[in-house]
Amino acid sequence: MNFVYKAEAFTQEELDYEYKEVITTFYKRVKILLHYQNMALSNPTHIKRLLLFFLGFMKKKLRT
C-alpha cells in the first residue's frame, strides 16, 4: 500500500502488515460476509461475474 505519511517509528513492512490485518479483519466479520452473500444471491449476474473472475484467475495461476 502506498501511504501518504509514514511515522519514523514504523517501517514500511510493519505498515503493510498492519494494513493487511485491518482489511482482513474487516472483511471476515459476520455482518460483512452476510451482506456480500445477500448481495450475491439477490443479483445472479454478480455470481456469474465472480465465477468468471475466479476461472480466469485459476487459468492464469496454472500457467505460472
N, C-alpha and C positions, 0 to 999 in steps of 0.2 A: 504494500500500500504506500502511496506517496503522501506523506504527512506534510502539512504546511509548516508546522513548528515541531522541533524536537528538543526537549529539555536536555541539558548536559548530563542529567542523572540517568538517562536511559540510552541504551544502544538501539540501533535500527532493528536488530534482531529481536530484542525484547518488545519493542513497539509492534512489530509484525506478529509476534506470537500472541500478545495480548489482544490485538485486533481480531485475530482469527478466533480466539477464545470467546470474545464478546459476540461475534457473528454466529458462531456455532451454538453458543448457549441460547441466544435469542431464537434461532430457528428450530431448536429442539424442544421448545416449550409446547405443552399440550395444546394450549389455546391457538398458537400459530399453526401447528400441524393440522388441527381440526379445521381451521379456516381454509387452508390450502386444499385439504381433502374436499370440503364442501364446495369450494370454488371449482375444483376439477370435475366433481360429479355433476354440477349444475351446467357445465359447459363442455360438451363432448369434444369440441374441436381442440380444447386445451389438452385433453388426454392424448389426442392424436398427435398434436404438436410435440408434446413431451416424449411420446414413443418414438417419433421420427428423429428427434434430437438424440435420444438415447442410442438408437440404432446407428446413427451417424458417428456418434462418439465411440461406440464399440468397434465399428469398422475401422476408424482411424487408429484406435489403440492396438488393434490386431496387426496393423501394417507396421507399427514401430517396434 
